[in-house]
Amino acid sequence: MNIGRSKIIAIITGAISISICIAYLILITIFDFRTFLNDQLSNIT
C-alpha cells in the first residue's frame, strides 16, 4: 500500500514541478517580448 502512495506523491510532485517550470518559461518569454517591443517602439520615434 505504501508503494502505491509514494508513487502517487512522486507523480503529483513531478507534475507540480513541471507546471512551475512551464509557468516560469511563459513569464520569461512574455517579459522578454515586452522588452523587445519597447525597444522597437523606442527606435521608431
Secondary structure, 3 states (H helix, E strand, C coil): CHHHHHHHHHHHHHHHHHHHHHHHHHHHHHHHHHHHHHHHHHHHC
